[in-house]
Structure formats: C-alpha cells, structure tokens
Amino acid sequence: QVTLVESGGGLVQAGGSLRLSCAVSGLTFKNRAMGWFRQAPEKEREFVGGISWSGGNTGYADSVKGRFSISRDNAKNTVYLQMNSLKPEDTAVYYCAAVQVLYYTVGYTAREYTYWGQGTQVTVSS
C-alpha cells in the first residue's frame, strides 16, 4: 500500500518559516520525482515545487521562488519543503505527491502525479 504522510504544518506569523515533511512508503522512493502542491479555500490546487528523481533538478511556482526550497533524503524516503518569508497568501492545505514513472524529471502539473498525501494545513497570520 502506497502512503504519503505530510507533517510540519501549523500556524505561523507573516515573515516566519515552516518546514514540511512528506514520508513515503510502499513504493521505490529514490527513483521517483516528487512534488508539492497547495489548495486554498475555494481555489484550485496549484503547483508549488518539484524535485527530480535524482534531486539534481528542482522547479518552483513563481509565487514562491526565492522563498521556498524543496529537497529530498532518499535514506529516509522523505521529501521536504522549506518555506521562508511566509505570507498570508501562502495559507492553504499543502499536499505532497509522487509520480508513477521512474527516473522522471520535475513535474509541474497535477496530472503528472499519481500518488498523493492527505495534506497538512498551513496558516499564515498577518
């Protein structure tokens, strides 16, 4: 059974930082591209950041470039999203996702991902 479990969300003031983690089990993590998405109330799910299977390539939404950083630890089957300089507009449920195809590069759209976590709430107060 494939499971992706996000953690690290919470309430933070504007300008603060959070690090999200996503622990993956039930599939081969080290050869698989991963991504982070978010969904705010009454808005569509949007891409936040992605990392290739090797970790050598990353991509980010324009809205988070320079503030967020994605990384992975293959020994722990975990992908991270470091979020700095948080803004109230970053408030959303954050989801991690894994692609099905091995040795994939960075995926920028939700349709490229097959496996999804349940999400973790991030709330940024002004």
Salt bridges, closest charged atoms under 4 A:
GLU46 OE2 - ARG38 NE 2.59
ASP62 OD1 - LYS65 NZ 3.24
ASP90 OD1 - ARG38 NH1 2.90
ASP90 OD2 - ARG67 NH1 2.74
